[in-house]
Amino acid sequence: MRATEQVFNFRYRSAAHWLEVFRNFYGPTNRAFIALDAAGHHRWSRAFGYLSGQTANGVGWYVPDAQFSDPSSDIVISTAGYRPILQVTVPGSYRPEGMAAAMVQLAPMVKEYTKLVKPCH
């Protein structure tokens, strides 16, 4: 038997994207985030550059600050507190109304087809 070292370069669009991937899909980070209460979600979000408290029809959403602050850019919104996590890209040309409309229109389907694991207040 022989072992050889291999290097794998992870590629992310930005630091915010790296954090989003780890928060949503990497077990230890994901579990830490799920274990937080609403105040912890808020502290996490502010510490790592995310807005918290975006809620539509009872479903919490997270929006990266960097995308939110540029009204012409596409924006990725992610459900908060539900599994599996749903991510939606809203084209910049649909903003600002499109982001809120997407959240409102998707809320019933999020509630029906995903599992609420921790409410986001």
C-alpha positions as CSV (number, residue, x, y, z in Angstrom):
1,M,0.0,0.0,0.0
2,R,1.2,3.5,-0.8
3,A,-0.1,6.9,0.1
4,T,0.6,10.1,-1.8
5,E,-0.1,13.6,-0.8
6,Q,-2.7,15.4,-3.0
7,V,-3.6,19.1,-2.9
8,F,-7.1,20.3,-3.6
9,N,-7.8,24.0,-4.0
10,F,-11.2,25.1,-2.9
11,R,-12.6,27.9,-4.9
12,Y,-15.2,30.4,-3.7
13,R,-16.6,33.6,-5.2
14,S,-15.8,35.6,-2.0
15,A,-15.2,35.3,1.7
16,A,-18.9,35.6,2.2
17,H,-19.5,32.7,-0.2
18,W,-17.0,30.6,1.7
19,L,-18.7,31.3,4.9
20,E,-22.2,30.6,3.4
21,V,-21.0,27.2,2.1
22,F,-19.5,26.2,5.5
23,R,-22.5,27.5,7.4
24,N,-25.0,25.6,5.2
25,F,-23.1,22.4,4.3
26,Y,-20.1,21.7,6.5
27,G,-21.3,19.6,9.4
28,P,-19.5,21.2,12.4
29,T,-20.2,24.8,11.3
30,N,-23.8,23.9,10.3
31,R,-24.5,22.2,13.7
32,A,-23.0,25.2,15.5
33,F,-25.3,27.5,13.6
34,I,-28.4,25.3,14.2
35,A,-27.7,25.2,17.9
36,L,-27.9,29.0,18.3
37,D,-31.0,30.7,19.5
38,A,-32.4,33.8,17.8
39,A,-30.0,36.1,19.5
40,G,-27.1,33.8,18.5
41,H,-28.2,33.9,14.9
42,H,-28.2,37.6,15.0
43,R,-24.7,37.8,16.5
44,W,-23.4,35.3,14.0
45,S,-25.0,37.2,11.1
46,R,-23.6,40.5,12.2
47,A,-20.1,39.1,13.0
48,F,-19.8,37.4,9.6
49,G,-21.4,40.1,7.4
50,Y,-25.0,38.9,7.0
51,L,-28.2,40.7,7.6
52,S,-30.6,38.9,9.9
53,G,-34.3,39.4,10.5
54,Q,-35.5,39.2,6.9
55,T,-38.8,37.5,7.4
56,A,-41.7,37.0,5.0
57,N,-44.9,35.2,5.9
58,G,-43.2,33.5,8.9
59,V,-40.1,32.3,7.0
60,G,-36.7,33.7,7.9
61,W,-34.2,34.5,5.2
62,Y,-30.5,35.4,5.2
63,V,-29.1,37.9,2.8
64,P,-25.3,38.7,2.5
65,D,-24.6,42.3,3.3
66,A,-22.3,42.8,0.3
67,Q,-25.1,41.7,-2.2
68,F,-27.8,43.7,-0.3
69,S,-25.9,47.0,-0.4
70,D,-25.6,47.0,-4.2
71,P,-29.2,47.3,-5.6
72,S,-28.1,46.5,-9.1
73,S,-26.4,43.1,-8.3
74,D,-27.9,39.7,-8.3
75,I,-28.7,38.6,-4.8
76,V,-28.8,35.1,-3.2
77,I,-31.3,34.7,-0.4
78,S,-31.2,31.6,1.8
79,T,-33.8,30.2,4.1
80,A,-32.9,30.4,7.8
81,G,-33.9,27.7,10.3
82,Y,-35.2,25.2,7.7
83,R,-33.6,22.0,6.3
84,P,-32.8,21.5,3.6
85,I,-31.7,25.1,3.1
86,L,-33.3,26.7,0.0
87,Q,-31.2,29.3,-1.9
88,V,-32.7,31.5,-4.5
89,T,-30.8,33.9,-6.8
90,V,-32.8,37.1,-7.6
91,P,-31.5,38.9,-10.6
92,G,-30.5,42.5,-10.0
93,S,-33.0,43.7,-12.6
94,Y,-35.8,42.4,-10.4
95,R,-34.7,44.4,-7.3
96,P,-35.8,45.8,-5.0
97,E,-39.4,44.4,-5.3
98,G,-38.3,41.0,-6.6
99,M,-36.4,39.9,-3.5
100,A,-39.4,40.6,-1.2
101,A,-41.8,39.0,-3.8
102,A,-39.7,35.9,-4.0
103,M,-39.6,35.6,-0.2
104,V,-43.4,36.0,0.0
105,Q,-44.2,33.7,-2.9
106,L,-41.8,30.9,-1.7
107,A,-42.8,31.0,2.0
108,P,-45.8,28.5,1.7
109,M,-43.6,26.0,-0.3
110,V,-40.8,26.4,2.2
111,K,-43.2,25.6,5.1
112,E,-44.7,22.7,3.2
113,Y,-41.7,20.9,1.7
114,T,-38.9,21.7,4.2
115,K,-38.5,21.1,7.9
116,L,-38.3,23.9,10.4
117,V,-35.5,23.1,12.8
118,K,-35.0,26.4,14.5
119,P,-37.2,29.4,14.2
120,C,-35.5,32.6,13.2
121,H,-36.9,35.6,15.1
